Amino acid sequence: MQFGRTYEEFEVGAVYKHWPGKTVTEYDDHLFCLLTMNHHPLHMDSNYAERTTDFGKNVVVGNYVYSLLLGMSVPDVSGKAIANLEIESLRHVAPTFHGDTIYGETTVLDKRPSKSKNDRGIVHVETRGYKQDGTLVCVFRRKVMVPTETYIKERGGEQPGRPEPLDISKREQEK
């Protein structure tokens, strides 16, 4: 399974379609609101939303939609990242409602070697989120610092800190 990319693996213009999508439940929305202390009634109070808003129902908090899309992009974009450097822009284009399913895709806009260290690079991407009917709901651009193949090799490979499971004979010896 792919989990992020090295600098060399990114190609300007490439589009990564993130899978699977996520159907947003009322529970998801309320939990995110409670965790982040966003108590706006548009998200939490269906009576308020039905009676006083143009939507007539609760709207999923936009930062949850953004967070979903960011998370969806990790296996394709930032799974090997050294750092997320910047969220350049974030636009909430259309509302998401409970029961909508969000899908995402990321386009590589640009890439450049790091100016300070030659074992990493900066990748500029745009992630777009869509509802199940194709409606664009969220767009954001970010810059991610990613390792080069040299960086990975010099640090012992893909997952140098991951412990290997003991085989049965070693377990018996440890007893």
Disulfide bonds with the S-S distance in Angstrom:
none
